[in-house]
Amino acid sequence: MSTFEPSSRTLLETNTLRFLCSVLIKAGTRGEICRLLDPSVFQDPLRRVVFEEIRQLGSIDSRRLRELLPARVTTRGFPDFDLHAFLAPYEVNEKEIDQLFESALRLLDLSHPDQETLWD
């Protein structure tokens, strides 16, 4: 299994969550990635809770996801959660989405360390 420097791992986790919340991906794609990702790859408790809530919400429209997520994360024990600050920069352009997708793929590798990846 690969190891990452803490700041690199933080960036991977944050970028993956930014990708999952992006309006540029389809709800079905988000649902499939969430199904494949193991929540334990998120080392930070807040990022893990955010991921678990995204996963529980399932294949819903990203705008609706962004509406529901703050209250759900707050209920899980993070009363000061601010989605805009958490996802900063909040808006993602099409060029950046590829970089964020790459982060999600790297976390997928960590979710299934015994399997060969299709994207290497």
C-alpha positions in Angstrom: 0.0 0.0 0.0 1.3 3.5 -0.8 2.0 6.0 1.9 1.6 9.7 1.5 3.0 12.6 3.4 0.3 14.1 5.7 -0.1 17.2 3.7 -0.4 15.2 0.5 -2.9 12.9 2.1 -4.9 15.9 3.3 -5.0 17.3 -0.2 -6.0 13.9 -1.6 -8.9 13.6 0.8 -10.0 17.2 0.4 -9.8 17.1 -3.4 -11.8 13.9 -3.5 -14.6 15.5 -1.4 -14.5 18.6 -3.7 -14.9 16.3 -6.7 -17.8 14.5 -5.1 -19.6 17.8 -4.4 -18.9 19.3 -7.8 -21.7 20.2 -10.1 -19.6 18.9 -13.0 -20.1 15.3 -12.1 -23.3 13.3 -12.5 -25.2 12.0 -9.5 -24.8 8.4 -10.7 -21.0 8.8 -11.0 -20.9 10.2 -7.5 -22.9 7.3 -6.1 -20.7 4.8 -7.8 -17.4 6.3 -6.5 -18.9 6.5 -3.0 -19.9 2.9 -3.2 -16.3 1.9 -4.2 -14.5 4.1 -1.6 -13.9 2.7 1.8 -14.6 5.4 4.4 -11.5 4.3 6.4 -9.2 5.9 3.7 -10.3 9.3 5.1 -7.9 9.7 8.0 -9.3 13.0 9.2 -12.5 12.6 11.3 -14.3 15.6 9.7 -13.4 14.5 6.2 -14.6 11.0 7.0 -17.9 12.2 8.3 -18.4 14.5 5.2 -17.7 11.5 3.0 -20.1 9.2 4.9 -22.8 11.8 4.6 -22.2 12.2 0.9 -22.4 8.5 0.5 -25.6 8.2 2.6 -27.3 10.9 0.5 -26.7 8.7 -2.6 -27.2 9.7 -6.2 -28.8 13.1 -5.7 -28.3 16.4 -7.6 -25.1 18.1 -6.5 -27.0 21.3 -5.6 -29.3 19.4 -3.3 -26.3 17.6 -1.8 -24.7 21.0 -1.0 -27.9 22.2 0.6 -28.3 19.1 2.8 -24.7 18.4 3.7 -24.0 21.2 6.3 -26.9 20.2 8.6 -26.0 16.6 8.4 -22.3 17.1 9.2 -23.3 19.5 12.1 -25.6 16.8 13.5 -22.7 14.3 13.4 -20.7 16.5 15.9 -19.1 19.3 13.9 -21.2 22.3 14.8 -18.8 24.8 13.2 -18.8 23.1 9.8 -18.8 25.6 6.9 -19.2 23.9 3.5 -18.0 26.9 1.6 -14.7 27.1 3.6 -14.3 23.4 3.5 -14.6 23.1 -0.2 -12.6 26.3 -1.0 -12.1 27.1 -3.7 -15.9 26.3 -3.9 -16.3 26.4 -7.7 -14.4 24.0 -9.9 -13.7 24.4 -13.6 -13.5 21.6 -16.1 -9.7 21.6 -16.1 -9.5 21.3 -12.3 -12.1 18.5 -12.3 -9.5 16.1 -13.9 -7.1 16.8 -11.0 -9.8 16.2 -8.5 -10.9 13.0 -10.2 -7.3 11.8 -10.1 -7.4 12.3 -6.3 -10.5 10.2 -6.1 -8.8 7.5 -8.1 -5.8 7.5 -5.8 -8.1 7.1 -2.8 -9.8 4.2 -4.6 -6.4 2.6 -4.9 -6.1 2.9 -1.1 -9.6 1.5 -0.6 -8.6 -1.7 -2.4 -4.8 -2.2 -1.9 -4.9 -5.9 -3.0 -6.3 -5.2 -6.4 -4.5 -3.9 -9.5 -5.7 -0.6 -10.7 -7.1 -0.1 -14.2 -5.8 3.5 -14.4 -2.1 3.0 -13.8 
